[in-house]
Amino acid sequence: MIVVTRLNDSRFAVNPDLIERIHETPDTTLIMVDGAKYIVTEPMAEVIEMIARYRARIVAIAYDEPHAAAPATQPLGSRTSTGPQLGIVRGSSGSSGAGLVSPFPTATAAPATTTLER
């Protein structure tokens, strides 16, 4: 959320992902995806900068917290790379291995081969 100021100096938080457009004629108007309009005292450039900082903070959180995206089969703190990690969920039916997450193979893994019969 970003915090902006109404014309009466009251402050409120808005989800920047729901802002569709920003107009500055002359007051800065935030137009939301649901059609709601909010007139704020901050200039358009400042609102855009707040949105950029908000999104940068979200990305930084994703890269700084290993438990946020680490596969369930790896103990926390055992990751060797930085940033979110992807995995494959294997078999949700049956009792063996149901819902286990395994990391994607690395570039050093041998590629799988398939034989076609005629």
Residue pairs with C-beta under 8 A, 6 or more apart in sequence:
1 13
1 14
1 15
1 16
1 54
2 13
2 14
2 16
2 47
2 50
2 51
2 54
3 11
3 12
3 13
3 50
4 11
4 12
4 13
4 14
4 30
4 38
4 40
4 41
4 42
4 47
4 50
5 11
5 40
5 41
5 42
6 12
6 38
6 39
6 40
6 41
7 27
7 39
7 40
7 41
9 41
12 38
14 30
14 32
14 38
16 50
16 51
16 54
16 55
18 32
18 33
18 34
19 30
19 31
19 32
19 33
19 51
20 31
20 32
20 33
21 30
21 31
22 28
22 29
22 30
22 31
22 44
22 47
22 48
23 29
23 31
23 44
24 43
24 44
27 39
27 40
27 41
28 39
28 40
28 41
28 42
28 43
28 44
28 47
29 37
29 38
29 39
29 40
30 37
30 38
30 39
30 40
30 47
31 37
32 38
40 47
42 50
61 68
62 68
62 69
62 83
62 84
63 82
63 83
63 84
66 76
66 77
66 79
67 76
68 84
69 84
69 85
69 86
70 76
70 79
70 85
71 85
71 87
71 101
71 102
71 103
72 87
72 100
72 101
73 87
73 100
73 101
73 102
73 103
74 85
74 103
79 85
85 103
86 103
86 104
87 101
87 102
87 103
87 104
88 101
88 102
88 103
88 104
89 99
89 100
89 101
90 97
90 99
90 100
90 101
90 102
91 97
91 98
91 99
91 100
92 98
92 99
